[in-house]
Amino acid sequence: MNSPMRRLALTTLRPKAVLNRGIADTTRSPVHFKCMFSRPSPLATPRLAHGLHNSLSASLQPRTRSFHASACYLSSSNPKFTYGIAASFNAKDHRYNPNTHVFNFNPYNTITERRKNKRLRPASGQDAFFVSRIGESADVAFGVADGVGGWVDSGVDPADFAHGFCDYMAYAANQYQVEENDPLSARGLMQIGYDAILKDETVMAGGSTACVALAKEDGTMEVANLGDSGFVQLRLNAIHNLSEHQTHAFNTPYQLSKLEQEDFEQSNTFGTVQIRDTPKDAQVTKHSLRHGDILIFASDGVWDNLSAQDILRVVSRVMVGAKAWEHTDGGITVGKSLYNFTVDSAGEDELPPSLQSFLAVAITSEAKAASTNTKRNGPFAREVQKYFPNEHWRGGKVDDICVVVAVAVEEGK
């Protein structure tokens, strides 16, 4: 999220940047914006999403796989859930490659405290994500963070904050010792990651939004959302839950931030106030999951270009094409092969790795195509037209894109 039009005026808010177009110069009170819009050249193939859908539909057919399950199914009166999780991503200044810009979660992978070598980061630009098993339990933690591009104007790489923040959350979840008297919470994990990045002397400054989830073996999920990243819960071809954006002003989301000493000094000199959101400002929601629920967490590179209904249509095409959702006389039901689809083939055949990776790639591809489409007005375009009708904004908004998809699977189904 980088733009020369987003600048911190010593003071109130640090707006997110829009690539070569967006909002500039925040003042104290009220907050005023100056708009200078120009569209970057397209970097995505317009037919990418359509072609991907055709290949997914052809490949995701009911089949039998040999696999080693990542979690054992034990008979119990209480339902137990596992989660197939994958991510897909793309930096705004790079072409999208669905074969390489994808991550499949393995709960037994080793997680290090911090990837200080930038080349080891996923190619997601200023967006970041994490997925981790919680201690030795079957619970999982995952989420996305969207680095605030306005920091570029101060000579700060926003990716350092976002990626470091996610690395610290992943490590904390992985090392967590489950205790009944002190259970981990989504907001608590966000706080741990934030505290760690504030103490990290290699990250001088920066900021990001965050959407963090804990999905538990008992089929419950807690989400802490700060800013304009967010999530949607889909169930049987319908939108079941959708997060709400938190913003201070147009295109200025709630955000965690780390300030340079110079910012503090200027604030004291000029008597201005630096607004700093914290994990306590995150909206926390709790959800009950069912077999076959699809959970999609994404940065605003998705939400600015696709509505929840757009995402539902993409997911529905894949799920119905794979018969993971099936049309019956009684309505939509979950297909019997869902669990097999969520298990990574681990190179045993030429089929794509998993259903969740298909979904993540399909959504990312659709968002990428929409972002460079000058004729398709997405949610961001409609917001600009609402607040700045004289700008005549049309089409998508090019940005980094990051998507995490989780498929909830109940044992024995």
KABEL-V653105 format. One record per residue. N is the residue number from 1. RES is the residue in one letter. PSI is psi as a letter, one per 40 degrees, with the letter a starting at -180 (none if undefined). OMEGA is omega in degrees with one decimal (999 if undefined). NEAR is the number of other ideal C-beta (glycine too) atoms within 10 Angstrom. Layout:
# KABEL-V653105
n->N res->RES psi->PSI omega->OMEGA near->NEAR
n->N res->RES psi->PSI omega->OMEGA near->NEAR
This chain:
# KABEL-V653105
n->1 res->M psi->g omega->-173.2 near->32
n->2 res->N psi->h omega->178.6 near->26
n->3 res->S psi->i omega->174.4 near->22
n->4 res->P psi->e omega->-177.5 near->16
n->5 res->M psi->e omega->179.4 near->22
n->6 res->R psi->h omega->-175.2 near->26
n->7 res->R psi->i omega->173.6 near->19
n->8 res->L psi->h omega->179.6 near->22
n->9 res->A psi->f omega->-180.0 near->17
n->10 res->L psi->e omega->-152.6 near->18
n->11 res->T psi->b omega->-161.1 near->20
n->12 res->T psi->c omega->-168.8 near->20
n->13 res->L psi->i omega->170.2 near->24
n->14 res->R psi->h omega->-176.7 near->31
n->15 res->P psi->i omega->173.9 near->30
n->16 res->K psi->i omega->-176.3 near->32
n->17 res->A psi->i omega->174.0 near->28
n->18 res->V psi->h omega->-174.8 near->28
n->19 res->L psi->h omega->177.0 near->21
n->20 res->N psi->e omega->174.5 near->16
n->21 res->R psi->i omega->-179.6 near->20
n->22 res->G psi->a omega->-170.0 near->28
n->23 res->I psi->i omega->-177.4 near->28
n->24 res->A psi->i omega->168.0 near->20
n->25 res->D psi->g omega->172.4 near->14
n->26 res->T psi->h omega->175.9 near->25
n->27 res->T psi->a omega->-173.5 near->14
n->28 res->R psi->c omega->-177.9 near->15
n->29 res->S psi->h omega->-1.0 near->8
n->30 res->P psi->i omega->176.8 near->8
n->31 res->V psi->h omega->179.1 near->18
n->32 res->H psi->i omega->-179.4 near->13
n->33 res->F psi->i omega->171.2 near->19
n->34 res->K psi->h omega->-175.5 near->11
n->35 res->C psi->h omega->174.0 near->18
n->36 res->M psi->h omega->-170.6 near->14
n->37 res->F psi->h omega->168.7 near->16
n->38 res->S psi->i omega->-173.2 near->9
n->39 res->R psi->h omega->177.2 near->16
n->40 res->P psi->i omega->178.9 near->15
n->41 res->S psi->i omega->-178.0 near->7
n->42 res->P psi->i omega->177.2 near->17
n->43 res->L psi->e omega->-178.3 near->16
n->44 res->A psi->i omega->175.2 near->23
n->45 res->T psi->h omega->-174.4 near->16
n->46 res->P psi->d omega->-175.9 near->12
n->47 res->R psi->e omega->-175.7 near->9
n->48 res->L psi->d omega->-176.7 near->19
n->49 res->A psi->d omega->-179.3 near->22
n->50 res->H psi->d omega->179.7 near->12
n->51 res->G psi->d omega->178.7 near->12
n->52 res->L psi->d omega->180.0 near->22
n->53 res->H psi->d omega->-179.8 near->18
n->54 res->N psi->d omega->-179.9 near->11
n->55 res->S psi->d omega->178.3 near->14
n->56 res->L psi->d omega->-177.9 near->22
n->57 res->S psi->d omega->-179.3 near->15
n->58 res->A psi->d omega->-174.9 near->9
n->59 res->S psi->d omega->-175.4 near->14
n->60 res->L psi->g omega->174.2 near->22
n->61 res->Q psi->i omega->-179.8 near->11
n->62 res->P psi->h omega->179.0 near->12
n->63 res->R psi->i omega->179.2 near->13
n->64 res->T psi->h omega->179.4 near->7
n->65 res->R psi->i omega->167.9 near->14
n->66 res->S psi->h omega->-176.6 near->9
n->67 res->F psi->i omega->171.8 near->14
n->68 res->H psi->h omega->-176.2 near->7
n->69 res->A psi->i omega->179.1 near->9
n->70 res->S psi->e omega->176.5 near->17
n->71 res->A psi->h omega->-178.2 near->15
n->72 res->C psi->i omega->177.0 near->9
n->73 res->Y psi->h omega->180.0 near->14
n->74 res->L psi->i omega->179.7 near->8
n->75 res->S psi->h omega->-177.7 near->7
n->76 res->S psi->i omega->177.0 near->9
n->77 res->S psi->d omega->178.1 near->4
n->78 res->N psi->h omega->-179.9 near->8
n->79 res->P psi->i omega->176.5 near->15
n->80 res->K psi->i omega->-175.9 near->19
n->81 res->F psi->i omega->165.3 near->24
n->82 res->T psi->i omega->-174.8 near->23
n->83 res->Y psi->h omega->170.8 near->29
n->84 res->G psi->h omega->-172.4 near->24
n->85 res->I psi->h omega->176.0 near->26
n->86 res->A psi->i omega->178.0 near->25
n->87 res->A psi->i omega->171.4 near->28
n->88 res->S psi->i omega->-168.9 near->30
n->89 res->F psi->i omega->177.3 near->26
n->90 res->N psi->h omega->174.2 near->29
n->91 res->A psi->i omega->-172.0 near->21
n->92 res->K psi->d omega->-177.1 near->24
n->93 res->D psi->e omega->179.0 near->12
n->94 res->H psi->i omega->173.7 near->14
n->95 res->R psi->i omega->-179.1 near->13
n->96 res->Y psi->h omega->176.4 near->25
n->97 res->N psi->h omega->-176.5 near->12
n->98 res->P psi->e omega->179.8 near->23
n->99 res->N psi->d omega->-176.9 near->7
n->100 res->T psi->d omega->-179.0 near->8
n->101 res->H psi->f omega->-177.5 near->24
n->102 res->V psi->i omega->-179.4 near->22
n->103 res->F psi->h omega->176.4 near->18
n->104 res->N psi->h omega->-174.6 near->19
n->105 res->F psi->h omega->171.3 near->23
n->106 res->N psi->h omega->-174.8 near->13
n->107 res->P psi->e omega->-177.2 near->17
n->108 res->Y psi->e omega->175.7 near->6
n->109 res->N psi->i omega->176.6 near->11
n->110 res->T psi->h omega->179.4 near->6
n->111 res->I psi->h omega->178.4 near->16
n->112 res->T psi->i omega->-174.7 near->11
n->113 res->E psi->d omega->-176.8 near->14
n->114 res->R psi->h omega->175.7 near->17
n->115 res->R psi->g omega->-176.0 near->16
n->116 res->K psi->e omega->174.6 near->14
n->117 res->N psi->h omega->-175.2 near->7
n->118 res->K psi->d omega->-179.4 near->10
n->119 res->R psi->e omega->178.7 near->6
n->120 res->L psi->e omega->178.7 near->10
n->121 res->R psi->i omega->170.5 near->18
n->122 res->P psi->i omega->-176.5 near->21
n->123 res->A psi->g omega->-175.3 near->14
n->124 res->S psi->e omega->178.6 near->32
n->125 res->G psi->b omega->-179.3 near->28
n->126 res->Q psi->e omega->172.2 near->31
n->127 res->D psi->i omega->177.6 near->33
n->128 res->A psi->i omega->178.1 near->30
n->129 res->F psi->i omega->173.6 near->27
n->130 res->F psi->i omega->172.4 near->27
n->131 res->V psi->h omega->-178.4 near->26
n->132 res->S psi->i omega->167.3 near->25
n->133 res->R psi->i omega->178.9 near->23
n->134 res->I psi->h omega->-178.8 near->24
n->135 res->G psi->b omega->179.0 near->16
n->136 res->E psi->e omega->-177.9 near->10
n->137 res->S psi->i omega->174.5 near->14
n->138 res->A psi->e omega->178.0 near->19
n->139 res->D psi->i omega->179.6 near->23
n->140 res->V psi->i omega->174.4 near->23
n->141 res->A psi->i omega->178.5 near->25
n->142 res->F psi->i omega->179.8 near->26
n->143 res->G psi->i omega->178.8 near->30
n->144 res->V psi->i omega->174.9 near->32
n->145 res->A psi->h omega->-174.9 near->34
n->146 res->D psi->h omega->-178.2 near->33
n->147 res->G psi->h omega->-176.1 near->32
n->148 res->V psi->h omega->-172.2 near->31
n->149 res->G psi->e omega->179.2 near->27
n->150 res->G psi->e omega->179.6 near->30
n->151 res->W psi->e omega->178.4 near->30
n->152 res->V psi->d omega->179.9 near->19
n->153 res->D psi->d omega->178.5 near->17
n->154 res->S psi->e omega->179.6 near->17
n->155 res->G psi->f omega->-178.0 near->9
n->156 res->V psi->h omega->175.0 near->21
n->157 res->D psi->h omega->-177.5 near->18
n->158 res->P psi->d omega->-178.9 near->29
n->159 res->A psi->d omega->-177.9 near->23
n->160 res->D psi->d omega->179.7 near->24
n->161 res->F psi->d omega->-174.1 near->30
n->162 res->A psi->d omega->-178.2 near->34
n->163 res->H psi->d omega->177.6 near->31
n->164 res->G psi->d omega->177.6 near->26
n->165 res->F psi->d omega->179.6 near->29
n->166 res->C psi->d omega->177.5 near->31
n->167 res->D psi->d omega->-179.3 near->24
n->168 res->Y psi->d omega->177.6 near->22
n->169 res->M psi->d omega->179.0 near->28
n->170 res->A psi->d omega->-178.8 near->25
n->171 res->Y psi->d omega->180.0 near->19
n->172 res->A psi->d omega->178.5 near->23
n->173 res->A psi->d omega->-178.0 near->26
n->174 res->N psi->d omega->-177.2 near->20
n->175 res->Q psi->e omega->-173.8 near->12
n->176 res->Y psi->h omega->175.6 near->22
n->177 res->Q psi->h omega->-174.8 near->10
n->178 res->V psi->h omega->177.4 near->12
n->179 res->E psi->h omega->-177.2 near->9
n->180 res->E psi->d omega->-176.8 near->5
n->181 res->N psi->e omega->-178.1 near->4
n->182 res->D psi->g omega->-177.6 near->10
n->183 res->P psi->i omega->177.4 near->14
n->184 res->L psi->h omega->177.5 near->21
n->185 res->S psi->i omega->179.3 near->15
n->186 res->A psi->d omega->177.7 near->26
n->187 res->R psi->d omega->178.6 near->22
n->188 res->G psi->d omega->177.8 near->18
n->189 res->L psi->d omega->176.0 near->28
n->190 res->M psi->d omega->179.5 near->26
n->191 res->Q psi->d omega->178.8 near->20
n->192 res->I psi->d omega->179.2 near->18
n->193 res->G psi->d omega->-179.8 near->27
n->194 res->Y psi->d omega->178.5 near->22
n->195 res->D psi->d omega->-178.2 near->13
n->196 res->A psi->d omega->-178.7 near->19
n->197 res->I psi->d omega->175.6 near->27
n->198 res->L psi->d omega->-179.0 near->14
n->199 res->K psi->e omega->-176.4 near->10
n->200 res->D psi->h omega->-175.8 near->18
n->201 res->E psi->e omega->177.9 near->5
n->202 res->T psi->e omega->176.4 near->9
n->203 res->V psi->h omega->-173.2 near->20
n->204 res->M psi->d omega->-178.1 near->17
n->205 res->A psi->i omega->177.9 near->20
n->206 res->G psi->a omega->179.4 near->28
n->207 res->G psi->i omega->177.9 near->29
n->208 res->S psi->i omega->165.7 near->34
n->209 res->T psi->i omega->-179.9 near->29
n->210 res->A psi->i omega->172.0 near->29
n->211 res->C psi->h omega->-169.9 near->28
n->212 res->V psi->h omega->-178.3 near->32
n->213 res->A psi->i omega->168.1 near->25
n->214 res->L psi->h omega->178.1 near->24
n->215 res->A psi->h omega->-170.6 near->27
n->216 res->K psi->i omega->-178.2 near->19
n->217 res->E psi->d omega->-178.7 near->18
n->218 res->D psi->e omega->176.9 near->14
n->219 res->G psi->e omega->174.7 near->18
n->220 res->T psi->i omega->179.5 near->14
n->221 res->M psi->h omega->174.1 near->26
n->222 res->E psi->h omega->-178.2 near->21
n->223 res->V psi->h omega->170.5 near->25
n->224 res->A psi->h omega->-176.2 near->24
n->225 res->N psi->h omega->178.7 near->28
n->226 res->L psi->h omega->177.6 near->28
n->227 res->G psi->a omega->-174.4 near->29
n->228 res->D psi->e omega->157.7 near->23
n->229 res->S psi->i omega->-178.6 near->29
n->230 res->G psi->a omega->-177.5 near->25
n->231 res->F psi->i omega->172.1 near->24
n->232 res->V psi->h omega->176.8 near->22
n->233 res->Q psi->h omega->-179.9 near->23
n->234 res->L psi->h omega->179.4 near->23
n->235 res->R psi->h omega->174.7 near->18
n->236 res->L psi->f omega->174.7 near->17
n->237 res->N psi->f omega->178.2 near->16
n->238 res->A psi->i omega->175.3 near->10
n->239 res->I psi->h omega->-177.0 near->14
n->240 res->H psi->d omega->176.8 near->16
n->241 res->N psi->i omega->179.3 near->17
n->242 res->L psi->h omega->-179.2 near->14
n->243 res->S psi->i omega->177.5 near->19
n->244 res->E psi->i omega->177.4 near->10
n->245 res->H psi->i omega->173.0 near->16
n->246 res->Q psi->h omega->-179.1 near->19
n->247 res->T psi->i omega->172.7 near->16
n->248 res->H psi->d omega->-179.6 near->18
n->249 res->A psi->i omega->-179.7 near->16
n->250 res->F psi->h omega->177.0 near->16
n->251 res->N psi->f omega->177.4 near->24
n->252 res->T psi->g omega->-173.4 near->23
n->253 res->P psi->i omega->165.8 near->24
n->254 res->Y psi->i omega->-175.8 near->21
n->255 res->Q psi->i omega->170.2 near->30
n->256 res->L psi->i omega->-177.7 near->28
n->257 res->S psi->i omega->174.4 near->22
n->258 res->K psi->h omega->-172.6 near->23
n->259 res->L psi->i omega->172.3 near->18
n->260 res->E psi->i omega->179.8 near->15
n->261 res->Q psi->d omega->-179.6 near->9
n->262 res->E psi->d omega->178.5 near->11
n->263 res->D psi->d omega->178.4 near->19
n->264 res->F psi->d omega->-177.7 near->11
n->265 res->E psi->d omega->178.6 near->10
n->266 res->Q psi->d omega->178.7 near->16
n->267 res->S psi->d omega->179.3 near->15
n->268 res->N psi->d omega->-177.8 near->9
n->269 res->T psi->d omega->-174.4 near->9
n->270 res->F psi->e omega->177.0 near->11
n->271 res->G psi->f omega->179.8 near->9
n->272 res->T psi->i omega->-178.1 near->15
n->273 res->V psi->h omega->177.9 near->11
n->274 res->Q psi->h omega->178.5 near->16
n->275 res->I psi->h omega->179.6 near->14
n->276 res->R psi->h omega->175.7 near->13
n->277 res->D psi->i omega->179.9 near->20
n->278 res->T psi->i omega->176.5 near->14
n->279 res->P psi->d omega->177.5 near->22
n->280 res->K psi->d omega->179.4 near->11
n->281 res->D psi->e omega->-179.1 near->15
n->282 res->A psi->i omega->174.5 near->24
n->283 res->Q psi->h omega->-178.4 near->17
n->284 res->V psi->h omega->178.1 near->16
n->285 res->T psi->i omega->179.1 near->17
n->286 res->K psi->i omega->-171.4 near->10
n->287 res->H psi->i omega->172.4 near->17
n->288 res->S psi->h omega->-176.7 near->12
n->289 res->L psi->i omega->175.5 near->23
n->290 res->R psi->i omega->177.5 near->16
n->291 res->H psi->h omega->178.3 near->18
n->292 res->G psi->e omega->176.2 near->21
n->293 res->D psi->i omega->177.1 near->25
n->294 res->I psi->h omega->-178.7 near->26
n->295 res->L psi->h omega->-177.1 near->25
n->296 res->I psi->h omega->177.1 near->23
n->297 res->F psi->h omega->-173.5 near->27
n->298 res->A psi->i omega->173.6 near->30
n->299 res->S psi->i omega->-176.5 near->34
n->300 res->D psi->e omega->171.2 near->27
n->301 res->G psi->d omega->173.2 near->33
n->302 res->V psi->d omega->-172.4 near->30
n->303 res->W psi->d omega->177.5 near->24
n->304 res->D psi->e omega->-176.1 near->25
n->305 res->N psi->d omega->-179.6 near->28
n->306 res->L psi->h omega->172.1 near->25
n->307 res->S psi->i omega->176.2 near->15
n->308 res->A psi->d omega->177.5 near->17
n->309 res->Q psi->d omega->176.0 near->10
n->310 res->D psi->d omega->-179.8 near->18
n->311 res->I psi->d omega->178.2 near->25
n->312 res->L psi->d omega->179.9 near->19
n->313 res->R psi->d omega->178.3 near->13
n->314 res->V psi->d omega->-179.0 near->23
n->315 res->V psi->d omega->-178.7 near->23
n->316 res->S psi->d omega->179.0 near->17
n->317 res->R psi->d omega->-179.0 near->16
n->318 res->V psi->d omega->-176.2 near->22
n->319 res->M psi->d omega->179.7 near->28
n->320 res->V psi->d omega->178.3 near->16
n->321 res->G psi->d omega->178.9 near->18
n->322 res->A psi->e omega->-173.4 near->23
n->323 res->K psi->f omega->170.9 near->17
n->324 res->A psi->d omega->163.5 near->25
n->325 res->W psi->h omega->-177.1 near->22
n->326 res->E psi->i omega->174.4 near->16
n->327 res->H psi->h omega->177.3 near->11
n->328 res->T psi->i omega->177.8 near->7
n->329 res->D psi->d omega->-180.0 near->5
n->330 res->G psi->e omega->-178.9 near->6
n->331 res->G psi->a omega->180.0 near->9
n->332 res->I psi->h omega->176.1 near->16
n->333 res->T psi->i omega->176.9 near->13
n->334 res->V psi->h omega->-179.4 near->21
n->335 res->G psi->i omega->-177.4 near->18
n->336 res->K psi->e omega->-176.3 near->12
n->337 res->S psi->e omega->-173.4 near->19
n->338 res->L psi->d omega->-176.5 near->22
n->339 res->Y psi->d omega->178.9 near->21
n->340 res->N psi->d omega->-178.4 near->18
n->341 res->F psi->d omega->-175.6 near->23
n->342 res->T psi->e omega->-178.9 near->24
n->343 res->V psi->h omega->-179.0 near->19
n->344 res->D psi->h omega->-179.8 near->20
n->345 res->S psi->e omega->175.0 near->17
n->346 res->A psi->f omega->176.3 near->14
n->347 res->G psi->e omega->-177.9 near->7
n->348 res->E psi->d omega->178.0 near->10
n->349 res->D psi->a omega->-177.7 near->10
n->350 res->E psi->e omega->179.3 near->7
n->351 res->L psi->i omega->175.5 near->13
n->352 res->P psi->i omega->-168.5 near->19
n->353 res->P psi->d omega->-171.8 near->18
n->354 res->S psi->i omega->177.0 near->25
n->355 res->L psi->d omega->-177.7 near->28
n->356 res->Q psi->d omega->177.3 near->26
n->357 res->S psi->d omega->173.7 near->23
n->358 res->F psi->d omega->-177.2 near->30
n->359 res->L psi->d omega->-179.5 near->29
n->360 res->A psi->d omega->179.5 near->28
n->361 res->V psi->d omega->-178.9 near->27
n->362 res->A psi->d omega->179.9 near->24
n->363 res->I psi->d omega->179.1 near->25
n->364 res->T psi->d omega->179.2 near->30
n->365 res->S psi->d omega->179.9 near->27
n->366 res->E psi->d omega->179.5 near->26
n->367 res->A psi->d omega->179.3 near->31
n->368 res->K psi->d omega->179.3 near->31
n->369 res->A psi->d omega->-179.6 near->23
n->370 res->A psi->d omega->-176.3 near->25
n->371 res->S psi->d omega->-178.3 near->30
n->372 res->T psi->e omega->179.3 near->22
n->373 res->N psi->h omega->-176.3 near->17
n->374 res->T psi->e omega->-177.1 near->10
n->375 res->K psi->e omega->-177.7 near->7
n->376 res->R psi->h omega->180.0 near->16
n->377 res->N psi->h omega->177.1 near->17
n->378 res->G psi->a omega->180.0 near->21
n->379 res->P psi->d omega->-179.5 near->20
n->380 res->F psi->d omega->179.0 near->22
n->381 res->A psi->d omega->179.9 near->19
n->382 res->R psi->d omega->176.7 near->12
n->383 res->E psi->d omega->178.0 near->15
n->384 res->V psi->d omega->179.7 near->24
n->385 res->Q psi->d omega->179.3 near->15
n->386 res->K psi->d omega->-174.6 near->9
n->387 res->Y psi->d omega->-177.8 near->14
n->388 res->F psi->g omega->-174.3 near->15
n->389 res->P psi->d omega->-179.0 near->9
n->390 res->N psi->e omega->-179.5 near->7
n->391 res->E psi->e omega->177.2 near->14
n->392 res->H psi->f omega->179.0 near->9
n->393 res->W psi->h omega->176.4 near->19
n->394 res->R psi->i omega->172.8 near->15
n->395 res->G psi->a omega->-174.6 near->19
n->396 res->G psi->a omega->-179.9 near->27
n->397 res->K psi->h omega->-179.4 near->27
n->398 res->V psi->h omega->-178.2 near->24
n->399 res->D psi->i omega->169.2 near->32
n->400 res->D psi->i omega->-178.0 near->29
n->401 res->I psi->h omega->177.5 near->32
n->402 res->C psi->h omega->-177.3 near->33
n->403 res->V psi->h omega->171.3 near->30
n->404 res->V psi->h omega->-179.2 near->28
n->405 res->V psi->h omega->175.3 near->28
n->406 res->A psi->h omega->176.6 near->29
n->407 res->V psi->h omega->-179.2 near->24
n->408 res->A psi->h omega->-178.7 near->23
n->409 res->V psi->h omega->178.0 near->26
n->410 res->E psi->h omega->-177.6 near->19
n->411 res->E psi->i omega->176.0 near->18
n->412 res->G psi->e omega->180.0 near->12
n->413 res->K psi->none omega->999 near->14
